[in-house]
Every structure is written in C-alpha cells, then in structure tokens.
C-alpha cells in the first residue's frame, strides 16, 4: 500500500468515526503508574486498573478528557497481576491472574477466579465459575456473539508449586538449594511448562466453558493483541517460556464453534540488529487498516542460546525495554520509528486517529502513569501527551 493510500485511509476513518480526539492535545496521565494490569473499552469509556494499582480501577471518558481519570469501585477479588480482561455487552470481565489469595498466604498462586464489572452500576461481582486452566498471562478476546475467548496462560499446578518452593526457601541461608530450584525450573524447553494450548471460550449468558480446539503454534503468554473485526483477532509475539520470546504473529478467525489459526508475516529485526527476538508486553492497535506494534521487552541473545539448546536462555542477560515501532500494511511489516523511550506491560486502545498508550514500565523498572497518543499518517510517526 502506498503512503498516499495509507494517509487517505487513516483520514477517512477518522472523519467517518467523527474523530473528536484529533484536536485534543492534553491526555491526562493516570493517578498512579500501572503495569501488568487490566484494560478494556466500553463505549467511549476506557478502563485501566489492578496490577500494580492493587484493587483500584480508573475510568476515562473519551468525550470529556478534561475531567481526567475517575476512580471507580474497587475490585472485590484478591489483588492480581497479569489477569485476562475483556469487555463484552457493556461489562468488563476479569479472569485469573496471579498474586496472594490472602494477605497472609505463604506464596502467590495463579488465581482461578472470575469477576465481572458493571460500568453503568459501578459494581463488581464474582462469577459462579472457575477457570478450567491457568489464565495468568493469557489473552482474552470478545466474539461478536458475546462469547469470551482465551489463548495462552500459565499452567497453574506447575507454577503454583514453583512459587511455593522459592517462597519457602531462604536464598541467603540456603543459596545452593535456592539456585537449584531456579535452575531446575528455568532450564527447561518450552513444552515443559505446559502452558494452555487450547482456544477456550466462556459464554457469560449460560455460564459455560467450551474448547474450540488446539493452538497449532507453541502456546505463549503476554502477547500483544489487535481486534481486526469480523471475529478475527491478531496475536503478536509474547513469550513461549519464562525469558524467551517469539517473533511469531498469528490470526485467529472464528466461525461459530470452529477456529482457524493462520501465521502472518513476522516482525523484521530491529535496525542494527541481526535477529528479531520477539517482544512480550508490547502495545498494539490499528489505525484504519494499518496495525502498529510498539515497545515491549525482551532479552537480547536469548534466542541464539535457546537454538543452541541452552534453555535457561535469559540467564545473565539484560532485560531490555524496546522503543521500536512497527507497522503492518499490505501484508508487510516495516520499522517506522521509535517511542520516546522503551516501555512495556501497559495498556493500549485503538482510537479513530491513533493508538492510546497507557501506563507501563520503563527501562529503569519504574512503573509509569503516562498517557500518550501514538499517531501514524503513513509517513510520520508522532506522539501527543
């Protein structure tokens, strides 16, 4: 697709949707930094919370940016990180995640609980169900018929046991035992972790779960996600085991109870690098028919090690928060520029005139409250605070 057509497409979509946000210059920052949280859009309200925000959740009315973020009713479950969240039917659903079930618990666990938030009533309630598998790190999606879909997720029994082992071992008093526990868990191939390899669905109307078939790709967690419309969902990268990313991009196409998976072009290597490690926790969205992916984190050098059979691939490597921005147009990816700084594990929302990047973590480990609108007209990448 040419630059002219890209620009025309983006402008046409903005006009069609009445892109009122194009004139907005001031995007209010969050009241607190948030990473590994939940996010969803209901109408013209966007919701972000949990993760490092504890049980807090915040709402921003896209039609009244001057009002800023408003704190809504606190989450009623245990604080959770990496939960799978999605909006459907005017409600926000939250499944799983990880954290301590009670404040005095010995170790964190992967939660198997599910909750729903009613935006209109500003109220939470627990669903009368448990997740059939661990959904921490999973990607949740909403189908056109109201079902909720889930791809990926940690294995609950395995990860719960590992967390218990390391939480009850004193690394200073028993350094050899602690190191053996970490090595024994981390120095394994991806299939050892038994991450969820099914596409699962949950029907809120009937409170039932179903299996829509196996994922033909290695299951992964913390993938970026873009809803392509018409029950098509793009999953971008993520990790296939702790510390090891994938550069695979795939599309799920839903047709009733059947799901078709297809592989899309992979990200190119960053400028000046020989390999694309893949990223986890990236921001993603679309402007018209162009998909953008930005940021995320990886361990440069981990892929080469894994290909040589060293499965504790990120041991001793430096976790790197990426700033590259890529665009997928006409079936091809291109690196189009960079974020002001490397960040990841925040939230992103596709708007008429750009992609809103909310919160996340930077390369110093600081959790950030920043909100920016990322814009791309087919020629120029820009960011508006």
DAUR-V471786 format. One record per pair of residues at least 12 apart in sequence whose ideal C-beta (glycine too) atoms are under 6 Angstrom apart, sorted by the first residue. I is the first residue (numbers start at 1). J is the second residue. Records with the same first field share a line. If there is no record, write none. Layout:
# DAUR-V471786
I->J, J
This chain:
# DAUR-V471786
1->329, 330
3->378, 379
6->378
7->377, 378
9->288, 289
10->287, 288, 377
13->288
14->352, 353
17->352
19->352, 353
21->351, 353
22->353
24->65
27->371, 373
28->68, 69
29->369, 370, 371
30->69, 359, 369
31->69
32->53, 369
33->367, 368, 369
34->48, 51, 52, 53, 359
35->51, 52, 345, 360, 361, 367
36->51, 81, 82, 345
37->49, 50, 51, 53
38->50, 83, 85, 94
39->347
40->85, 87, 92
41->349
42->87, 90, 119
44->62, 63
45->59, 61
46->60, 349
47->59, 92
48->347, 358
50->75, 80
51->81
52->367
54->79
55->74, 75, 79
57->72
58->71
59->72
72->122
73->122, 123
76->124
77->113, 115
78->99, 101
79->99
80->97, 99, 111
81->97, 98, 99
82->97, 98, 136, 137
83->96, 97
84->96, 135, 138, 140, 150
85->140
86->140, 142, 148
88->142, 146
89->146
91->116, 118
92->117
93->116
94->115
95->114, 131, 135
96->111, 131, 135, 136
97->111, 136
98->110, 136
106->167
107->163, 164, 167
108->163
109->160
110->134, 136, 154, 156, 159
112->130, 131
114->127, 129
129->207
132->209
133->153, 196
134->153, 154, 155, 156
135->150, 153
136->154
137->153, 154, 221, 222
138->150, 152, 153
139->151, 152, 223, 225
141->233
143->231, 254
144->231
147->201, 203
148->202
149->201
150->200
151->199
152->196, 219, 220, 221
153->196
155->194, 195
162->185
165->181
166->181
186->312
187->311, 312
188->311
189->311
190->218, 240, 241
193->241
195->219
196->219
197->214, 215, 219
198->211, 214
199->212, 213, 259
212->259
213->259
216->261
217->248, 250
218->240
220->238, 239, 240, 246
221->238, 239
222->238, 239, 280, 281
223->235, 236, 237, 238
224->236, 282, 284, 293
226->284, 286, 291
231->254
232->251, 253
233->252
234->251
235->250
236->249, 284, 293
237->278, 279
238->280
239->280
243->299, 313, 314
244->302, 306, 313
245->277, 278, 280, 298
246->278
247->266, 267, 276, 278
249->264, 266
250->263
251->264
265->333
267->326, 333
268->333
270->324
271->335
275->303
277->298, 303
279->296, 298, 322
280->296
281->296, 297, 344, 345
282->295, 296
283->295, 348, 357
284->348
285->348, 350, 355
286->350
287->376
290->327, 329
291->328
292->327, 355
293->326
294->325, 339
295->322, 339, 343, 344
296->322, 344
297->319, 321, 344
299->314, 317, 319
300->320
301->317
302->314, 317
321->342, 343, 344, 363
322->342
323->338, 339, 341, 342
324->338
325->337, 381
336->381
337->381
341->362
342->363
343->360, 362
344->360
345->360, 361
346->358, 359, 360
354->373, 374, 375
355->374
356->373
357->372, 374
358->371
372->385
